Structure formats: C-alpha cells, structure tokens
Amino acid sequence: MKAGPDPRTAGGAGVLQLVSPTRVNLGGLVAGDYVSALAILNLNFTPVPEPATGMLLGAGVLALAAAGGLRRRSAAHIE
C-alpha cells in the first residue's frame, strides 16, 4: 500500500473507508454463539499546510528583497 496523499483527489484530501470482517459473540443467546458482521471505519481528512513551509517562503522573499536593496545601494555608490 502506498503512503502519502491520494493523487486522485484535489489536494490529496478525501475519505478512506476501512472494512473488516468480524464475529460478534452473542454469549449463548443463539445456537451458533457467533454472528458474522462487518466493522466499518470512515476516515475523513483534509490537507493542512505546514507552518514551516510558510516560514521558509517568507524567509526566501525577505532574503531576495534584502539582496536587491544591497545591490541598489552598492550600484548607487559606484556611480
């Protein structure tokens, strides 16, 4: 089974349904004592951006802005 976001849904969001066969013990109420059943678990999930991603993007933009400012200042002093 592949881990990670589901590429078939927008942004990796979606619903995962897990189905498992099980037996329920009836404690002697029925001749067989057990009844077959299905256990179903629905998992709903949506992607949440990591805070580190936004901080890295912001740091990169600030670094580019600072580098551009330094370049303009050094060009002004040369002329």
GROMACS elastic network, one bead per residue, 0.5 to 0.9 nm:
[ bonds ]
;  ai    aj funct       b0    kb
    3     6     6  0.85156   500
    4     7     6  0.89268   500
    4    12     6  0.82733   500
    5     8     6  0.88555   500
    5     9     6  0.85688   500
    5    11     6  0.77729   500
    5    13     6  0.72426   500
    5    14     6  0.89696   500
    5    47     6  0.82932   500
    6     9     6  0.59883   500
    6    10     6  0.84471   500
    6    11     6  0.80300   500
    6    13     6  0.70637   500
    6    14     6  0.76348   500
    7    10     6  0.73577   500
    7    11     6  0.74591   500
    7    12     6  0.57316   500
    7    13     6  0.88648   500
    8    11     6  0.87684   500
    8    12     6  0.72835   500
    9    12     6  0.52676   500
    9    13     6  0.59533   500
    9    14     6  0.64207   500
   10    13     6  0.61058   500
   10    14     6  0.81244   500
   11    14     6  0.88266   500
   11    46     6  0.81154   500
   11    47     6  0.67930   500
   12    45     6  0.87341   500
   12    46     6  0.72709   500
   12    47     6  0.64962   500
   13    44     6  0.80881   500
   13    45     6  0.57897   500
   13    47     6  0.57870   500
   14    43     6  0.84348   500
   14    44     6  0.61138   500
   14    45     6  0.57248   500
   14    46     6  0.65814   500
   15    42     6  0.68288   500
   15    43     6  0.55684   500
   15    45     6  0.63096   500
   15    46     6  0.88371   500
   16    41     6  0.81790   500
   16    42     6  0.57982   500
   16    43     6  0.50003   500
   16    44     6  0.64722   500
   16    45     6  0.81718   500
   17    40     6  0.69164   500
   17    41     6  0.56982   500
   17    43     6  0.62035   500
   17    44     6  0.86765   500
   18    39     6  0.80780   500
   18    40     6  0.56844   500
   18    41     6  0.50829   500
   18    42     6  0.63803   500
   18    43     6  0.80652   500
   19    38     6  0.65945   500
   19    39     6  0.57218   500
   19    41     6  0.65406   500
   19    42     6  0.87626   500
   20    37     6  0.85976   500
   20    38     6  0.56406   500
   20    39     6  0.51458   500
   20    40     6  0.65396   500
   20    41     6  0.86880   500
   21    36     6  0.73489   500
   21    37     6  0.60126   500
   21    39     6  0.62013   500
   21    40     6  0.88558   500
   22    35     6  0.84798   500
   22    36     6  0.59722   500
   22    37     6  0.53224   500
   22    38     6  0.57185   500
   22    39     6  0.65681   500
   23    34     6  0.60203   500
   23    35     6  0.55206   500
   23    37     6  0.58489   500
   23    38     6  0.81755   500
   24    33     6  0.82521   500
   24    34     6  0.53421   500
   24    35     6  0.51730   500
   24    36     6  0.63670   500
   24    37     6  0.69889   500
   25    28     6  0.80996   500
   25    33     6  0.58120   500
   25    35     6  0.67513   500
   26    29     6  0.56328   500
   26    30     6  0.66879   500
   26    32     6  0.85206   500
   26    33     6  0.51298   500
   26    34     6  0.56794   500
   26    35     6  0.72932   500
   27    30     6  0.78733   500
   27    33     6  0.58859   500
   27    34     6  0.79783   500
   28    31     6  0.67678   500
   28    32     6  0.77199   500
   28    33     6  0.50260   500
   28    34     6  0.84559   500
   29    32     6  0.85381   500
   29    33     6  0.65243   500
   30    33     6  0.52007   500
   30    34     6  0.75551   500
   30    35     6  0.87494   500
   31    34     6  0.83475   500
   32    35     6  0.75439   500
   49    52     6  0.85530   500
   49    53     6  0.72523   500
   49    54     6  0.81574   500
   50    53     6  0.55263   500
   50    54     6  0.72289   500
   51    54     6  0.54146   500
   51    55     6  0.63781   500
   51    56     6  0.87654   500
   52    55     6  0.50048   500
   52    56     6  0.60593   500
   52    57     6  0.85511   500
   53    56     6  0.52178   500
   53    57     6  0.62397   500
   53    58     6  0.86239   500
   54    57     6  0.51094   500
   54    58     6  0.60730   500
   54    59     6  0.85293   500
   55    58     6  0.50494   500
   55    59     6  0.60255   500
   55    60     6  0.85163   500
   56    59     6  0.50952   500
   56    60     6  0.61391   500
   56    61     6  0.86823   500
   57    60     6  0.51408   500
   57    61     6  0.63055   500
   57    62     6  0.87062   500
   58    61     6  0.51623   500
   58    62     6  0.61946   500
   58    63     6  0.85697   500
   59    62     6  0.51127   500
   59    63     6  0.60596   500
   59    64     6  0.86279   500
   60    63     6  0.50632   500
   60    64     6  0.61985   500
   60    65     6  0.85950   500
   61    64     6  0.51796   500
   61    65     6  0.61678   500
   61    66     6  0.86131   500
   62    65     6  0.50532   500
   62    66     6  0.60856   500
   62    67     6  0.85348   500
   63    66     6  0.51012   500
   63    67     6  0.60887   500
   63    68     6  0.85581   500
   64    67     6  0.50739   500
   64    68     6  0.61161   500
   64    69     6  0.86022   500
   65    68     6  0.51103   500
   65    69     6  0.62060   500
   65    70     6  0.87050   500
   66    69     6  0.50611   500
   66    70     6  0.62122   500
   66    71     6  0.86002   500
   67    70     6  0.51440   500
   67    71     6  0.61629   500
   67    72     6  0.87118   500
   68    71     6  0.50902   500
   68    72     6  0.62777   500
   68    73     6  0.87106   500
   69    72     6  0.52048   500
   69    73     6  0.62568   500
   69    74     6  0.86946   500
   70    73     6  0.51314   500
   70    74     6  0.61302   500
   70    75     6  0.85083   500
   71    74     6  0.52619   500
   71    75     6  0.60953   500
   71    76     6  0.85921   500
   72    75     6  0.51240   500
   72    76     6  0.61343   500
   72    77     6  0.87549   500
   73    76     6  0.51164   500
   73    77     6  0.63630   500
   73    78     6  0.88029   500
   74    77     6  0.51957   500
   74    78     6  0.63285   500
   74    79     6  0.89530   500
   75    78     6  0.52132   500
   75    79     6  0.65073   500
   76    79     6  0.55165   500
